[in-house]
Amino acid sequence: MTEYGHKYGKLPAQRPPMLGTIHQYVTGKLPTPPPSVNIPSPSGGPWGMDMNDKLGCCVVAGIDHLNAAWDAEVKESSARPSDPQIAAEYYSLTGGPDSGLVESTTLARWAASPIFGTKIAGYAPIELHDLIGMQQAISFYGGVMFGIALPQSAEQQYGEQQQTGRVVPWTVIPSSPLLGGHCVVGVGYRPEGVWCVTWGDIVLLSYPFLAKYADEAWCPLSQQVQQRGAGPTGIDFASLRMDMPRLEAA
């Protein structure tokens, strides 16, 4: 744990060799995203720290936060996992130690086996320079899982937001030392940056911050996306599943 009371746990980014970007699997031409997307009200209560002040379980917390955002989108309210359930799922995925997780392999496991009662229909990366693609993933598919090489300045800006109660964007502070890998989930955006869930709160990651510190971005696809079917935002799931790593259900 750091002096700020948080832990990290995103391991270095890995991209499956056969997996294309999300745009390669879209069945039509994605529309221009709206200029902003509001923050959803999470299903089942507050976003929640999800044990990420005690364990390096930020990737598992991201799964819970995505589920809550998706439920809010379709006006459902599913049961949220308890802290013991968060810890049990995390240790199951790591194999026992508090060692952190690789985002892509965790997404592959989530596509193969339910986590917190849900499975995703698929997932694919977003190119890090593609800010419009990130906005499209949030506005049309419900969220982005980011991997961040977290600088100390972000922790300080988070702390200032907690103390003042006002939005303090995560911005680039030159020479700020890196603390570790961290997973945050993008659930909305505005012209200045992306609204992300982390450590039980909403923070605004500026676009320059993402350009400097994001080392991976993923578009997880919920079952609701699959049920919507074809159209300009439809996904060729047959091709996507051919390219995704094949994991046996746990």
DOMIPA-917186 format. One line per 5 residues: number of its first residue (from 1); their letters; for each residue x, y, z of N, C-alpha, C. Coordinates in Angstrom, 3 decimals. Atoms other than C-alpha are relative to their C-alpha. Example, Ala and Ser with C-alpha at 12.3 -4.5 7.8 and 13.67 -1.06 7.14 Angstrom:
1) AS) 0.890/-1.190/0.000/12.300/-4.500/7.800/0.900/1.200/0.000; -0.820/-1.190/-0.060/13.670/-1.060/7.140/-0.770/1.090/0.730
***
This chain:
1) MTEYG) 0.847/-1.189/0.000/0.000/0.000/0.000/0.884/1.240/0.000; -0.762/-1.234/0.045/1.215/3.517/-0.741/-0.414/0.911/1.147; 0.348/-0.983/-1.029/1.144/6.530/1.537/-1.393/0.573/-0.210; 1.316/-0.552/0.289/-2.138/7.471/-0.144/-1.134/-0.975/0.352; 1.026/0.939/-0.415/-3.966/4.363/1.066/-0.611/-0.803/-1.123
6) HKYGK) 0.505/0.766/1.131/-4.418/2.723/-2.334/1.027/-1.034/-0.425; -0.917/0.953/0.612/-2.962/-0.277/-4.069/-0.232/-0.031/-1.499; 0.086/0.136/1.444/-2.283/-0.923/-7.722/0.004/-1.498/-0.305; 0.053/1.431/0.265/-2.241/-4.237/-9.509/-0.181/-0.352/-1.458; 0.053/0.314/1.425/-2.374/-3.888/-13.279/1.394/-0.395/-0.450
11) LPAQR) -1.283/0.479/0.490/0.416/-5.967/-14.738/0.247/0.520/-1.421; -0.297/-0.550/1.325/2.187/-5.011/-18.001/-0.960/-0.485/-1.085; 0.981/0.273/1.056/-0.043/-4.866/-21.078/0.456/-1.154/-0.889; -0.221/1.078/0.960/-0.336/-7.931/-23.289/-1.149/0.028/-1.003; 1.044/0.012/1.038/-2.189/-8.044/-26.611/0.055/-1.323/-0.743
16) PPMLG) 0.018/1.256/0.752/-3.244/-11.364/-28.105/0.370/0.238/-1.454; -0.565/-0.308/1.320/-1.434/-11.635/-31.450/-1.008/0.038/-1.136; 0.964/0.054/1.097/-4.492/-12.410/-33.596/-1.130/1.020/0.130; 1.156/-0.838/-0.291/-6.849/-9.868/-32.047/0.149/1.380/-0.618; 0.000/-1.320/0.616/-7.663/-6.794/-34.139/-0.648/1.031/0.902
21) TIHQY) 0.666/-1.050/-0.767/-8.960/-3.457/-32.899/-1.516/-0.153/-0.123; 1.458/0.127/-0.023/-12.649/-3.094/-32.106/-0.608/0.425/-1.340; 0.582/-0.483/1.252/-13.240/-1.194/-35.359/0.058/-1.045/-1.113; -0.081/1.043/1.019/-12.195/-4.237/-37.391/-1.160/-0.981/0.072; 1.103/0.954/-0.173/-15.202/-6.157/-36.049/-1.375/0.672/-0.058
26) VTGKL) 1.272/-0.708/0.101/-17.868/-3.462/-36.405/-0.615/-0.277/-1.364; 0.646/0.406/1.244/-20.422/-4.470/-39.043/-0.362/1.180/-0.898; 0.284/-1.180/0.803/-21.085/-0.904/-40.213/0.998/1.094/0.329; -0.852/-1.150/-0.313/-19.505/2.528/-40.043/-0.516/0.647/1.270; 0.441/-0.594/-1.255/-19.608/3.835/-36.493/-0.318/1.474/-0.194
31) PTPPP) 0.324/-1.428/0.099/-21.369/7.191/-36.236/0.996/0.853/0.783; -0.782/-0.942/-0.797/-19.598/10.269/-34.957/-0.544/0.002/1.423; 0.525/0.026/-1.370/-19.818/10.111/-31.159/-0.508/1.365/0.416; 0.467/-1.300/-0.487/-21.717/12.822/-29.304/1.130/0.748/0.696; -1.087/-0.785/-0.604/-19.637/15.683/-27.850/0.277/-0.343/1.451
36) SVNIP) -0.208/0.393/-1.385/-20.138/14.375/-24.319/-0.953/-1.140/0.339; 0.847/1.063/-0.552/-21.571/11.391/-22.433/0.011/0.156/1.509; 0.102/-0.220/-1.431/-22.849/11.865/-18.900/0.424/-1.238/0.785; -0.362/1.092/-0.894/-21.680/9.752/-15.987/-1.268/-0.750/0.391; 1.188/0.735/-0.422/-24.175/6.932/-15.330/-0.089/-0.067/1.515
41) SPSGG) 0.188/0.270/-1.433/-25.676/6.443/-11.880/0.152/-1.495/0.199; -0.287/1.429/-0.064/-24.257/3.081/-10.815/-1.162/-0.807/0.553; 1.024/0.914/-0.473/-26.608/0.168/-10.336/0.409/-0.585/1.345; -0.238/0.718/-1.247/-26.920/-1.281/-6.844/0.762/0.774/1.042; -0.680/-0.778/-1.023/-25.448/1.614/-4.857/1.238/0.685/-0.523
46) PWGMD) -1.200/-0.729/0.426/-22.205/3.638/-4.910/0.970/-0.886/-0.764; -0.960/0.762/0.804/-19.342/2.643/-7.197/0.791/-0.969/0.867; -0.670/0.902/-0.929/-17.407/1.209/-4.261/1.504/-0.074/-0.193; -1.450/0.183/0.021/-13.721/0.906/-3.355/0.372/-1.388/-0.484; -0.215/1.383/0.455/-13.988/-2.849/-4.014/1.360/-0.561/0.434
51) MNDKL) -1.208/0.583/-0.603/-11.052/-3.729/-1.730/1.297/0.546/-0.591; -1.218/-0.475/0.665/-8.608/-1.703/-3.871/0.857/0.914/0.883; -0.860/-0.641/-0.986/-7.326/0.036/-0.748/0.815/-1.024/0.788; -0.694/1.070/-0.723/-6.153/-3.338/0.576/0.669/-1.008/-0.922; -0.508/0.996/0.940/-5.526/-5.526/-2.489/0.277/0.666/-1.350
56) GCCVV) -0.276/-0.498/1.348/-4.073/-4.967/-5.963/-1.015/-0.508/-1.004; 1.094/0.624/0.764/-7.456/-5.908/-7.412/-0.705/0.996/-0.899; 0.641/-1.045/0.797/-8.086/-2.863/-9.617/-0.679/-0.549/-1.251; 0.619/0.558/1.209/-8.846/-5.041/-12.667/-1.343/-0.645/0.346; 1.258/0.602/-0.446/-11.507/-7.000/-10.762/-0.998/1.093/0.385
61) AGIDH) 0.882/-1.128/-0.308/-12.914/-3.724/-9.398/-0.561/0.604/-1.285; 0.467/-0.523/1.282/-13.109/-2.523/-13.005/-1.136/-0.821/-0.588; 1.085/0.852/0.490/-15.279/-5.517/-13.895/-1.296/0.329/0.722; 1.190/-0.377/-0.759/-17.707/-4.680/-11.096/-0.535/1.341/-0.464; 0.451/-1.336/0.404/-17.814/-1.036/-12.180/-0.593/-0.003/-1.404
66) LNAAW) 0.603/0.120/1.329/-18.462/-1.961/-15.819/-1.388/-0.621/0.089; 1.320/0.613/-0.173/-21.309/-4.254/-14.761/-1.013/1.017/0.512; 0.908/-0.998/-0.560/-22.827/-1.424/-12.721/-0.380/1.043/-1.043; 0.291/-0.984/1.045/-22.534/1.024/-15.630/-0.938/-0.577/-1.050; 0.872/0.630/0.996/-24.115/-1.436/-18.065/-1.410/-0.181/0.532
71) DAEVK) 1.326/0.128/-0.585/-26.982/-2.134/-15.691/-0.722/1.343/0.004; 0.612/-1.323/-0.008/-27.567/1.597/-15.364/-0.506/0.380/-1.385; 0.382/-0.338/1.377/-27.716/1.909/-19.148/-1.336/-0.628/-0.378; 1.242/0.694/0.357/-30.536/-0.638/-19.416/-1.008/0.040/1.135; 0.919/-0.220/-1.130/-32.159/0.462/-16.134/-0.303/-1.298/0.745
76) ESSAR) 0.104/1.186/-0.836/-31.513/-2.790/-14.311/0.808/0.230/1.277; -0.715/-0.134/-1.258/-30.241/-3.274/-10.777/0.367/-1.383/0.504; -0.463/1.315/-0.429/-28.237/-6.443/-10.225/0.739/0.121/1.327; -0.723/0.019/-1.264/-26.700/-7.453/-6.921/1.484/0.268/-0.252; -1.422/-0.308/0.100/-23.210/-6.002/-6.486/0.789/-0.943/0.902
81) PSDPQ) -0.783/0.912/-0.835/-20.419/-8.189/-5.115/0.425/0.660/1.308; -0.504/-0.462/-1.286/-19.434/-7.879/-1.465/1.524/0.016/-0.015; -1.460/-0.001/-0.088/-15.853/-7.249/-0.376/0.571/-1.424/0.036; -0.516/1.374/0.037/-15.336/-10.963/0.416/-0.109/-0.644/-1.383; 0.138/0.548/1.357/-16.647/-11.850/-3.063/1.035/0.610/-0.946
86) IAAEY) -1.050/-0.646/0.791/-14.295/-9.299/-4.645/1.330/-0.691/0.255; -1.281/0.613/-0.354/-11.346/-10.788/-2.764/0.083/-1.430/-0.510; -0.011/1.404/0.433/-12.335/-14.391/-3.555/0.192/-0.097/-1.506; -0.142/0.025/1.455/-12.675/-13.660/-7.282/1.414/0.394/-0.402; -1.357/-0.455/0.296/-9.371/-11.812/-7.330/1.019/-1.106/0.254
91) YSLTG) -0.956/1.068/-0.318/-7.469/-14.603/-5.602/-0.185/-1.206/-0.923; 0.233/1.079/0.955/-9.126/-17.145/-7.897/0.694/0.287/-1.322; -0.600/-0.367/1.278/-7.880/-15.230/-10.944/1.521/0.053/0.072; -1.460/-0.044/-0.120/-4.346/-14.752/-9.598/0.586/-1.368/0.314; -0.499/1.291/-0.424/-4.097/-18.337/-8.404/0.426/-0.028/1.459
96) GPDSG) -0.291/0.000/-1.430/-3.663/-17.280/-4.782/0.656/1.244/0.536; -0.692/-1.164/-0.582/-1.211/-14.409/-4.264/-0.643/1.327/-0.401; 0.401/-1.365/0.347/-1.915/-10.679/-4.266/1.039/0.539/-0.976; -1.054/-0.258/0.985/0.086/-10.351/-7.477/-0.441/0.911/-1.128; 0.491/-0.796/1.110/-2.113/-8.212/-9.733/-0.423/-0.871/-1.171
101) LVEST) 0.550/0.727/1.139/-3.653/-9.176/-13.071/0.339/0.707/-1.310; -0.114/-0.522/1.359/-3.129/-8.720/-16.803/-1.418/0.268/-0.508; 1.353/-0.344/0.427/-6.154/-6.914/-18.246/-0.496/-0.921/-1.104; 0.484/0.784/1.142/-6.333/-8.875/-21.513/-0.312/-1.443/0.389; 0.290/1.381/-0.395/-6.109/-12.308/-19.890/-1.213/-0.061/0.923
106) TLARW) 1.193/-0.046/-0.840/-8.717/-11.283/-17.321/-1.252/0.169/-0.848; 1.138/-0.145/0.909/-11.031/-10.140/-20.118/-0.286/-1.316/-0.724; 0.204/1.295/0.640/-10.471/-13.471/-21.874/-0.694/-0.979/0.945; 0.660/0.862/-0.984/-11.422/-15.295/-18.683/-1.447/0.404/0.187; 1.370/-0.497/-0.166/-14.509/-13.084/-18.317/-0.871/-0.396/-1.182
111) AASPI) 0.756/0.460/1.166/-15.559/-14.045/-21.848/-0.272/-1.497/0.052; 0.160/1.453/-0.065/-15.130/-17.742/-21.013/-0.863/-0.446/1.171; 0.683/0.407/-1.223/-16.627/-17.868/-17.513/-0.617/1.215/0.681; 0.607/-1.142/-0.695/-18.999/-15.665/-15.496/0.897/0.529/1.119; -0.596/-0.684/-1.137/-17.486/-13.143/-13.099/-1.078/0.898/0.580
116) FGTKI) 1.095/-0.711/-0.668/-19.950/-11.729/-10.579/-1.329/-0.192/-0.742; 1.280/0.353/0.605/-22.757/-13.479/-12.457/-0.176/0.398/-1.446; 0.132/-0.404/1.398/-22.043/-12.082/-15.923/1.191/-0.508/-0.809; -1.067/0.228/0.968/-20.013/-12.991/-18.988/-0.068/1.113/-1.034; 0.021/-0.926/1.124/-18.953/-10.596/-21.699/-0.094/-0.802/-1.297
121) AGYAP) 0.144/0.648/1.302/-19.737/-11.396/-25.325/1.296/0.023/-0.786; -1.285/-0.100/0.674/-16.216/-10.413/-26.400/0.720/1.253/0.459; -0.778/-1.189/-0.329/-13.549/-7.740/-26.158/1.029/0.203/-1.101; -1.024/-0.324/0.997/-11.049/-5.983/-28.406/0.684/1.294/0.421; -0.716/-1.217/-0.389/-8.412/-3.266/-28.023/-0.415/1.216/-0.813
126) IELHD) 0.134/-1.290/0.672/-8.633/0.387/-28.952/1.403/0.583/-0.097; -1.319/-0.608/0.140/-5.555/2.097/-30.343/0.106/1.215/0.925; -0.141/-1.015/-1.039/-4.158/4.474/-27.747/-0.083/1.425/-0.540; 0.077/-1.348/0.562/-3.968/7.457/-30.112/-1.408/0.349/-0.471; 1.326/-0.145/0.610/-7.611/6.995/-31.172/-1.003/0.514/1.027
131) LIGMQ) 0.915/-0.562/-0.987/-9.520/9.378/-28.901/-1.452/-0.099/-0.454; 1.360/0.171/0.508/-12.584/9.264/-31.162/-0.454/-1.443/0.220; 0.343/1.392/-0.248/-12.481/5.465/-30.911/-0.340/-0.257/1.454; 0.336/0.135/-1.417/-12.453/5.713/-27.119/-1.386/0.569/0.282; 1.323/-0.599/-0.192/-15.457/8.035/-27.224/-1.091/-0.885/-0.598
136) QAISF) 0.980/0.901/0.605/-17.268/5.657/-29.581/-0.234/-1.228/0.876; 0.144/1.169/-0.854/-16.576/2.717/-27.274/-0.847/0.309/1.227; 0.800/-0.388/-1.164/-18.050/4.610/-24.327/-1.442/0.276/-0.395; 1.361/-0.419/0.348/-21.051/6.067/-26.145/-0.821/-1.116/-0.627; 0.758/1.040/0.695/-22.008/2.997/-28.223/0.090/-1.371/0.658
141) YGGVM) -0.171/1.329/-0.599/-20.680/0.046/-26.194/0.101/0.022/1.522; 0.196/-0.059/-1.437/-20.824/1.306/-22.627/1.217/0.133/0.873; -1.143/-0.198/-0.882/-17.257/1.696/-21.442/1.321/-0.439/-0.594; -1.364/0.356/0.380/-13.500/1.351/-21.803/0.761/-0.399/1.261; -0.917/0.372/-1.076/-11.073/-0.499/-19.543/1.388/0.496/-0.389
146) FGIAL) -1.315/-0.570/0.253/-7.874/1.529/-19.420/1.053/-0.649/0.895; -1.162/0.299/-0.813/-4.454/0.494/-18.215/0.875/1.241/0.052; -0.735/-1.236/-0.209/-2.476/3.366/-16.742/1.316/-0.291/0.713; -1.245/-0.054/-0.762/1.166/3.735/-15.735/-0.139/1.206/0.926; 0.512/-1.065/-0.855/0.095/5.778/-12.732/1.115/0.860/0.582
151) PQSAE) -0.975/-0.895/-0.620/2.135/8.853/-11.772/-0.462/0.433/1.390; 0.316/-0.478/-1.349/2.309/10.160/-8.222/-0.941/1.197/-0.038; 0.855/-1.186/0.103/0.633/13.368/-9.403/-1.478/-0.365/-0.041; 1.401/0.411/0.062/-2.595/11.438/-10.096/-0.535/-0.288/1.393; 0.406/0.241/-1.382/-2.743/10.255/-6.488/-0.205/1.325/0.733
156) QQYGE) 0.118/-1.293/-0.667/-2.178/13.817/-5.315/-1.240/0.749/-0.475; 1.191/-0.666/0.532/-4.895/15.164/-7.627/-1.270/-0.687/0.501; 1.131/0.727/-0.583/-7.252/12.427/-6.417/-0.211/0.451/1.448; 0.117/-0.425/-1.390/-6.491/13.393/-2.814/-0.570/1.403/0.123; 0.540/-1.361/-0.019/-7.186/17.059/-3.555/-1.493/-0.005/-0.287
161) QQQTG) 1.432/0.094/0.303/-10.544/16.109/-5.079/-0.774/-0.497/1.217; 0.677/0.518/-1.182/-11.442/14.117/-1.971/-0.095/1.069/1.087; -0.023/-1.016/-1.047/-10.507/17.013/0.289/-0.914/1.178/-0.309; 0.748/-1.207/0.363/-12.232/19.787/-1.646/-1.419/-0.266/-0.468; 1.325/0.314/0.524/-15.240/17.975/-3.099/-0.255/0.548/-1.390
166) RVVPW) 0.156/-0.493/1.371/-14.636/19.509/-6.522/0.827/-0.875/-0.946; -0.718/0.799/0.986/-13.438/17.869/-9.728/1.411/0.555/-0.177; -1.393/-0.366/0.242/-9.651/17.926/-9.959/0.517/-0.935/-1.086; -0.407/0.895/1.087/-8.654/16.554/-13.382/1.407/-0.555/0.205; -1.347/0.569/0.043/-5.708/14.212/-13.701/0.685/0.581/-1.223
171) TVIPS) -0.731/-0.674/1.065/-3.248/16.225/-15.756/1.464/-0.426/0.052; -1.422/0.353/0.077/0.375/15.795/-16.799/0.810/0.985/0.833; -0.946/-0.778/-0.796/2.836/17.028/-14.193/1.389/-0.528/-0.343; -1.309/0.503/0.448/6.345/16.779/-15.693/0.840/-0.524/1.162; -0.950/0.615/-0.941/8.813/14.526/-13.862/-0.664/-0.662/1.193
176) SPLLG) 0.641/0.708/-1.103/6.178/13.035/-11.548/0.370/-1.475/-0.066; -0.428/1.409/0.054/7.458/9.549/-10.575/-1.183/-0.946/-0.168; 1.037/1.009/0.191/5.495/6.458/-11.560/-0.081/-0.888/1.229; 0.234/0.809/-1.192/3.934/4.408/-8.769/-0.312/-1.452/-0.322; 0.352/1.369/0.361/2.677/1.313/-10.619/-1.092/-0.029/-1.045
181) GHCVV) 1.061/0.153/0.990/0.169/-0.074/-13.085/-1.361/0.010/0.671; 1.336/-0.143/-0.597/-3.486/0.740/-12.458/-1.057/-0.128/-1.086; 1.156/0.148/0.894/-6.821/-0.135/-14.076/-1.081/0.975/0.415; 1.155/-0.864/-0.214/-9.571/2.480/-14.397/-0.978/-0.254/-1.143; 1.052/0.272/0.979/-12.858/2.252/-16.272/-0.624/1.305/-0.457
186) GVGYR) 0.619/-1.186/0.563/-14.065/5.007/-18.599/-1.475/-0.227/-0.251; 1.454/0.186/0.121/-17.858/5.460/-18.384/-0.695/1.237/-0.558; 0.564/-1.217/0.571/-18.386/8.970/-19.785/1.144/0.889/-0.450; -1.053/-0.924/0.417/-16.511/11.896/-21.269/-0.592/1.373/-0.262; 0.359/-1.359/0.420/-16.579/15.592/-22.021/1.182/0.528/-0.809
191) PEGVW) -1.072/-0.441/0.892/-14.409/17.766/-24.291/1.395/0.017/0.626; -1.313/-0.089/-0.639/-11.617/17.977/-21.697/0.619/-1.358/0.317; -0.555/1.282/-0.396/-11.252/14.278/-20.924/-1.067/-1.049/0.229; 0.865/1.165/-0.199/-12.773/10.939/-19.913/-0.319/-0.149/1.480; 0.426/0.299/-1.361/-14.809/10.296/-16.765/0.296/-1.472/0.280
196) CVTWG) -0.402/1.361/-0.336/-13.339/7.203/-15.100/-0.342/-0.323/1.442; 0.232/0.484/-1.353/-14.200/5.124/-12.063/1.294/-0.590/0.540; -1.140/0.593/-0.689/-11.383/4.367/-9.640/-0.126/0.279/1.487; 0.000/-0.159/-1.458/-11.101/3.841/-5.873/-1.339/0.536/0.515; 1.332/-0.336/-0.478/-14.858/4.232/-5.490/-0.505/1.369/-0.371
201) DIVLL) 0.409/-1.353/0.354/-15.088/7.663/-7.112/0.135/0.196/-1.504; -0.127/-0.401/1.398/-15.359/9.379/-10.482/1.097/1.055/-0.104; -1.061/-0.976/0.246/-12.267/11.200/-11.747/0.018/0.327/-1.493; -0.090/-0.427/1.393/-11.623/13.111/-14.958/1.443/-0.103/-0.452; -1.336/0.152/0.571/-8.577/11.952/-16.925/0.086/0.867/-1.249
206) SYPFL) -0.127/-0.877/1.159/-7.503/14.710/-19.305/0.562/-0.790/-1.175; -0.499/0.702/1.185/-6.725/13.677/-22.867/1.530/0.016/-0.074; -1.465/0.079/-0.046/-3.049/14.719/-22.521/0.507/-1.026/1.019; -0.388/1.001/-0.992/-2.858/12.549/-19.392/-0.104/-1.400/-0.606; 0.168/1.312/0.637/-4.250/9.547/-21.306/1.078/-0.234/-1.050
211) AKYAD) -1.000/0.157/1.053/-1.869/10.186/-24.191/1.370/-0.347/0.578; -1.314/0.234/-0.585/1.125/10.117/-21.852/0.053/-1.295/0.823; -0.103/1.057/-1.000/0.212/7.468/-19.278/-0.807/-1.265/-0.301; 0.756/1.223/0.326/-2.322/5.032/-20.819/0.881/-0.919/-0.832; -0.768/0.957/0.791/-0.541/1.889/-22.026/-0.871/-1.097/-0.602
216) EAWCP) 0.936/0.899/0.669/-3.655/-0.074/-23.039/-1.416/0.516/0.201; 1.406/-0.366/-0.070/-7.361/0.471/-23.718/-0.798/-1.115/-0.660; 0.790/1.138/0.469/-9.981/-2.260/-24.154/-1.475/0.358/-0.039; 1.451/-0.154/0.118/-13.584/-2.288/-25.297/-0.657/-1.341/0.327; 0.741/1.219/-0.319/-15.424/-5.051/-23.408/-1.430/0.113/-0.534
221) LSQQV) 1.319/0.001/0.635/-18.691/-6.016/-25.082/-0.970/-0.810/0.855; 0.970/0.651/-0.874/-21.635/-6.806/-22.848/-0.941/-0.895/-0.803; 1.008/0.831/0.651/-24.310/-9.374/-23.586/-1.086/0.873/-0.645; 1.004/-0.895/0.589/-26.673/-6.435/-24.216/0.416/0.471/-1.391; -0.499/-0.402/1.323/-24.455/-5.327/-27.125/-0.254/-1.111/-1.005
226) QQRGA) 0.236/1.127/0.905/-24.673/-8.797/-28.629/-1.484/-0.118/-0.342; 1.439/0.129/0.230/-28.465/-8.815/-28.239/-0.533/1.072/-0.934; 0.468/-1.065/0.897/-28.766/-5.526/-30.149/0.130/-0.388/-1.463; -0.116/0.517/1.353/-27.576/-7.320/-33.271/0.680/0.942/-0.963; -0.675/-0.703/1.088/-26.670/-5.702/-36.596/-0.271/1.497/0.059
231) GPTGI) 0.120/-1.451/0.044/-26.627/-2.076/-37.633/1.381/0.622/0.052; -1.314/-0.658/0.061/-23.865/0.526/-37.673/0.867/-0.258/1.225; -0.800/0.291/-1.193/-22.808/-0.391/-34.125/0.041/-1.496/0.299; -0.038/1.445/-0.196/-23.222/-4.167/-34.558/1.417/-0.544/-0.094; -1.318/0.635/-0.041/-20.288/-6.544/-34.050/-0.067/-1.353/-0.707
236) DFASL) -0.150/1.315/0.610/-19.198/-9.497/-36.170/0.609/-0.937/1.056; -0.485/0.807/-1.114/-18.973/-11.809/-33.166/0.646/-1.299/-0.475; -0.622/1.229/0.501/-18.121/-14.862/-35.279/1.483/0.235/-0.281; -1.406/-0.310/0.290/-14.922/-13.219/-36.530/0.756/0.351/1.267; -0.659/-0.384/-1.241/-14.144/-11.732/-33.137/0.383/-1.228/0.817
241) RMDMP) -0.284/1.187/-0.816/-14.375/-15.089/-31.386/1.067/-0.880/-0.638; -1.081/0.740/0.648/-12.134/-16.668/-33.994/1.370/0.572/0.383; -1.268/-0.679/-0.284/-9.442/-14.114/-33.091/0.323/0.082/1.478; -0.240/-0.070/-1.439/-9.894/-14.102/-29.319/0.714/-1.263/0.482; -0.618/1.206/-0.568/-7.707/-16.448/-27.243/-1.070/-0.969/0.490
246) RLEAA) 0.973/1.004/-0.403/-9.494/-19.696/-26.530/0.320/-0.483/1.401; -0.142/0.451/-1.375/-9.933/-20.345/-22.834/-1.160/-0.920/0.329; 1.052/0.868/-0.482/-11.870/-23.162/-21.261/-0.720/0.704/1.167; 0.752/-0.533/-1.125/-14.628/-22.155/-18.868/0.572/-0.557/1.302; -0.558/0.428/-1.278/-13.387/-22.262/-15.285/-0.985/-0.900/0.732
***
